[in-house]
Structures are given as C-alpha cells and as structure tokens.
Amino acid sequence: KGGDAARGKYLVQAVAMCGQCHTPRDASGNLDMSRWLQGAPVPWAPSVPNTNWPLVAPRIGGNPPASDADIVKLLTTGIWTTGKPLRFPMMPFRMSQQDAKAVVAYLKTVGAQD
C-alpha cells in the first residue's frame, strides 16, 4: 500500500525540514519555492574543514534519486543504497515504515522544474 501524501507533506515541511537543504535559496536567502526540493548547494559548512562534507543536496522532489524501497530504507534506517549512512548534515532518520512511505508518496507529487 502506498503512503499518505498529505502526511508526507507535513513530515517533509514541518518535521524533517527537508526544504532547508534540498531547496535553492533566492538572492535574499529565502527558499525559492518555485524550485521546491529540486536540489541545492548545502547552505552550511563545518567550522573545521571536512573533506567528507557534501557540497550539494540532491533533488528529492518529483522523482526521488532512488527506488521507493531504497528511500524508505534510508528514512527508516539511515542507510543509503551504498550500504553506508549518508554524510552529515543529512540526519540519520529513524522514521516508521508508515511515515517513510508517506514521505515517498509526497515527494512524488512535487513537480520537477525544468
């Protein structure tokens, strides 16, 4: 059974705050809602140089960058398709299966901007 996209929207926007990294910002530093969840430069860097710090948060809206099962696995275990945790600042979420499926359902409703 698929997830509840309305619940997924709430989780993405108000709980996990995905847009803070996965949405580009405008010249004033505000989220560019016309490019919601379309990938963006990571807006923060560690105070101590870290060669393992990602520079870009990928597009997750529209067509997430992995299968539904892989995204659910990431959101429930913190483990990516490589078998390893994602790098910080991505949080190692431990969502329930139901919440993770809801997030995937919502992400698929987000229109890609070309």
PyMOL commands that set and color helices and strands:
alter all, ss='L'
color gray80, all
select helices_A, chain A and resi 5-15+19-22+33-35+68-77+97-107
alter helices_A, ss='H'
color red, helices_A
select strands_A, chain A and resi 40-41+56-57
alter strands_A, ss='S'
color yellow, strands_A
deselect
rebuild
show_as cartoon
